[in-house]
Amino acid sequence: IGGTNIFSGRDRLQYVLPTVNFGDLVVLAYGTNDGLDLDALNDVVQGFKSKGANIILMPTPIANPANNHPMSNESEWAKLNQRMVNEAMRMGCAIVPTWHYLLDHSPMSIGLSSKFRSNQNLINHPGLFEFQCYGKMLVNAFTG
């Protein structure tokens, strides 16, 4: 469900749920506009779970630091990721550990300089390279 943020996605959930079948896999990508309020995420997850879907969460990408977006601050971003891990465990969802791939000091880093993060708009929209890496991260969640 695309949208401005998780709240607009939650508002459109009623149109999507009739198409969901038991056993479907739903990938929920939490975006940088969604912030630290995870109540709407819980509502979306519970909506899909009510239809018998399996959920995997993709945490938010880290924003480009050039524009002072709240999710460009590594401390705030790490706080959100930790809350998402806790929420995933509480809600019984799988989660892709994207933070390991995005931090420069991680041994699994994709090697993307912080000044090139979110290069689609240089604020908070990942570019093609980042999306390719996110796709690989999701595949690796299944293949190891």
C-alpha positions in Angstrom: 0.0 0.0 0.0 1.8 3.1 -1.1 1.3 6.4 0.4 2.7 9.4 2.2 3.3 7.5 5.4 2.0 4.5 7.3 -1.1 6.4 8.4 -2.3 6.9 4.8 -1.5 3.2 4.1 -3.6 2.2 7.1 -6.4 4.3 5.8 -6.4 2.4 2.5 -6.0 -1.0 4.1 -9.8 -1.7 3.7 -9.3 -1.7 -0.1 -6.4 -4.1 0.0 -7.5 -6.7 2.5 -10.2 -8.3 0.3 -7.4 -9.3 -2.1 -5.3 -11.1 0.6 -5.5 -14.9 1.0 -4.5 -17.2 3.8 -0.7 -17.9 3.5 0.1 -14.8 1.4 3.4 -13.1 2.2 3.2 -9.4 2.8 6.4 -7.3 2.9 5.9 -4.1 4.9 8.5 -1.5 4.1 8.5 1.1 6.8 9.5 4.5 5.4 11.4 7.5 6.7 8.2 9.6 6.9 6.7 7.1 9.3 8.7 8.2 12.4 8.7 6.5 15.8 4.9 6.1 16.2 4.4 2.4 15.5 0.7 2.1 16.4 -0.4 2.5 12.8 2.2 -0.2 11.8 0.6 -2.5 14.3 -2.9 -1.8 12.9 -1.6 -2.7 9.4 0.1 -5.9 10.6 -3.0 -7.0 12.5 -5.2 -6.3 9.4 -3.1 -8.6 7.3 -2.7 -11.2 10.0 -6.5 -11.3 10.3 -6.5 -12.6 6.8 -3.9 -15.3 7.6 -1.0 -13.5 5.8 2.6 -13.9 6.9 4.4 -10.6 7.5 8.1 -9.6 7.0 9.1 -6.1 8.0 11.7 -4.1 6.1 12.9 -1.2 8.3 13.3 2.3 7.1 16.3 3.3 5.0 18.6 5.9 6.5 18.0 9.3 5.0 20.6 11.6 3.5 22.3 13.7 6.1 22.5 16.8 3.9 18.9 17.9 4.6 18.7 17.2 8.4 15.9 14.7 8.0 15.2 13.1 11.4 16.0 9.7 10.0 19.4 10.8 8.8 20.6 11.0 12.4 22.1 7.5 13.1 21.1 7.6 16.7 17.4 8.3 15.9 17.5 5.8 13.1 19.1 3.1 15.3 16.4 3.8 17.9 13.7 3.3 15.3 15.3 0.0 14.1 15.5 -1.3 17.7 11.8 -0.4 18.2 11.0 -2.2 15.0 12.8 -5.4 16.1 10.9 -5.3 19.4 7.6 -4.7 17.6 8.3 -7.5 15.1 9.0 -9.9 18.0 5.9 -8.8 19.8 3.7 -9.1 16.7 5.2 -12.4 15.5 6.7 -11.0 12.3 9.9 -11.7 10.6 12.3 -8.7 10.1 15.1 -8.0 7.6 18.1 -6.5 9.4 18.7 -3.8 6.9 20.7 -1.7 9.4 23.7 -4.1 9.1 23.9 -3.3 5.4 23.6 0.5 5.6 26.0 1.5 8.4 29.6 2.2 7.2 31.2 0.5 10.2 29.3 -2.8 9.7 31.2 -5.7 8.1 28.1 -6.3 5.9 28.0 -2.7 4.7 27.1 -2.1 1.1 29.7 0.6 1.0 27.4 3.5 0.2 28.8 6.8 1.5 26.3 8.7 3.6 26.3 11.6 1.2 24.9 9.3 -1.5 22.1 7.8 0.7 18.6 8.3 -0.6 19.9 9.6 -3.8 16.5 9.5 -5.6 15.7 12.9 -4.1 18.7 13.4 -1.8 16.4 13.5 1.2 14.6 10.2 2.0 13.9 8.3 -1.2 16.4 5.4 -1.9 17.9 5.3 -5.3 18.2 2.4 -7.7 21.4 1.0 -6.1 19.8 1.1 -2.7 16.6 -0.6 -3.9 18.7 -3.3 -5.5 20.5 -3.9 -2.2 17.2 -3.9 -0.4 15.9 -6.6 -2.8 19.0 -8.7 -2.1 18.6 -8.3 1.6 15.0 -9.5 1.3 16.1 -12.5 -0.8 18.9 -13.3 1.8 16.3 -13.4 4.5 15.0 -16.6 2.8 18.2 -18.1 1.3 20.6 -17.2 4.1 
